[in-house]
């Protein structure tokens, strides 16, 4: 594992202050380079295996950022969520729920968290992920209160009330599609059809006032396999 300061220095040595300009300069300079010129050209351009190793390590570290945000976000929400006499039974802080049903379960509630900001466009991956969490919460057999905590609720609620076909939303998750079909058959055609009936099953709350540091940024969608 490389030192983060070394990673930064190696990458900056290659990228310079503006990667786009650096790449354009290299694209121009590489014209006419022959095999015997490659070693000196690459050295002059700062292209080395150390820089590649630094970029690979940065990619590995960046892959942990969404998991870190998920873990920190849940933990920092707890003081705002927990009621008197409410006790945490478990939290799932890593990628996926690691065998647990939800991100959080207490003696009073079950909950899922999504720390992403929607831009309001065609965001099918975000929509699919939010519907999955909402559906699993809504259909979970428990007397506990159910919550879906989001970083802003406007776009998610617009989607849940909208007309996107359930066949599209569920198309990439065979297990969820089968569960839905077994339970409801063809009763519901769109997300809005389902939500109109099950809107009261899950409380959707905005965590932005509690996590202003995230509310100020556009957080990328986590990897689909992370269940976050």
N, C-alpha and C positions, 0 to 999 in steps of 0.2 A: 504494500500500500504506500503510495507516494505522499509526501508532505503536501498539504494544500497550497502552501506558499510556492513550492517548487512547481506544482501544476500550473498555477497562475502565471509564473514567470516564463515557463516554457511555451505556454499557449500565446501569451502576449508577444513573445519573441517572434512567433510565426504570424499571428493575425495582425499585429500592429494596432493602431488606434481605430482602424476601420477595416473590418474583414473584407467587405465588398470591394473596396479600393485595392486592398492587398491582392486579392484573387485576380482582379482585372489586370493589375500590373504583372503578376506572374504569367497569366495567360498570354499577355503580349510578349513578355521576355522569353518565353519558352520556345517560341517559333524559331525554327532552324537549329535547335539543339540536337546534336548527334549523340550516339552512345558514349563516345569518349569524352563528351562534355558534361554528361549527366552529374557526375560526382561533384564537380566544382559548382555547377549551377544549383544543385539542391542545397549545398552548403551555404551558398550566397543567399538563397531564398529562405533560409532557416527551416528547410524541410529535412527533418531527421526522425529517426525511430524514437528518440526521446519525446519529441513533440507528439508523435502518434500515440505513444504510451500515455502521455499526459491527457490527451483528448479522450482516450478510452477510459481512463480512470475518472475523468470528469463526468463522462456519460454514466458510469456506474454510480457515482455519487448522486448525480441528478435524478437517477431512478429511485432514490430513497427519499427525495424531497416530498413527494405527495404522501408517502406513508408517514413521514415526520409531521407534516401539516395535519394529517388526519388524527394522529395520536395527541399532539399538542392541543388541537382544537377541541377534541372531546374532553380532555382533562380540564381545560380552562373554562369550558361550559358548565362543568359540574357545580361550582358554587352558585350559579344562577338557576340551575335546574332543580337541584335537590330541595325538597321540602322538609319541614320539621318531622322528625321520626322516619324519614326516608333513608334507606341504606342501600349502598351499591352491592349487588350480588356478583356482577362481573362486568368488565369492559373488555372489548376486543379492539386492541390498538394497532395491530399489525395489518399486513395485506390480507384481505379476506377476513372472514369471521372465525377462521381456524376451528371449525366444528361447533361454534356457538351460533345461535339463531340470529342474534342482532349485535349491534355495536355496544349497546348498553342494556343491562337489565337490572332493575332495582326491585325492592319489595312492592313498589307501586306502579312501575311502568316498564315498557320495552321501547327502545328507540334506535333509529338509524340516523346517521349524520352524513351530509354532503357539503363539503367546503369548496364549492366551485361557484364561479359567477357566470351566468349565462349572458350571451350577447343579444339574445332575442331573435336570432336567425334560424336557419334550418340546422338544428342541433340534435340529430337523431340519436347519437350515442348517449348524450346527456339525458334525453327524454326516455330512452329505453332503460337506462340505469335508474332513474327516478321512479319510473313506473314499476320496475321490479321491486324496489324497496317498499313502495306504497302497497303494492299487491300482497307481498309477503307479510307485511305488518297487518294489513286489513283482514287477511284470512287466517292469521295465526290464532289458534284456539287458546285464549287466555282472558281472564277477567281484568287483567291489568290495563291501565291506560296505554295508548299507543301514540308515539310521536315520531314525526319525520322533521328533523332539524336541518334547515337549509340556509345558505348564505344569500339571502334575498328570496322572496317567494313569488314575485310577480310573474315571471316567465314560466315557472313550474306550474302555477295554478292555471295560467292561460292554456298550457299544454294539457293538463288534466281535465279541463273543461272543454277541450277542443274536439275536433273531428278526425284526428289521425286514426287510421284503421288499426285495430288490435292485431290483425294478421301481420302488419308491418312491424309493430312494436315488439312482438314476441318472436319474430322470425329467426332471430339469431340465438335464441335460447330454447333448445329443444325440451329441456326438462320443465321449464316454466310454461312453455306452450302446451305441453301435455297436461300439466297440473290444471291449467286454466280450462282447457277443453274438457277434461274429465269432470270438472266441478260445474262448469256453466254451459257446456255445449256451444250453441250458437246464439245464446240469449243476448249477448252484447256484441255489437259490431265495431264500435269505436271506443276510444279511451273515455270520451265524454259520457257515453252511455253507461259505462261501468262506474265512473266517478259520481254520476248523478245519483246512483243507488247507494254507493259506499262512501260518500263524502264525509259522513259523520264517524266513520270507523277509526280514522287517524287524524290527529291534530298536527297541522303543519305550522311550524314556527320559524321565524327569522332569527338567526343568531348574530346578524351583523352588528347590533348594538353592543354585543359582548366581545366581538372579535374584530375590532375596527382595523387592525393591521391587515386582515385578510379582505375586508370589505373595500379597501383602497386599491386592491390589486385584482387583476384578472387571473385566476388560478386555473391552470391547464387541467383538462379532464384526466383523471388518473387512468392508468392502464386498465382495460376492461376486465382483466383477470383479477384485479385487486379488490373488486366488490366495494369499492369506496365511492 
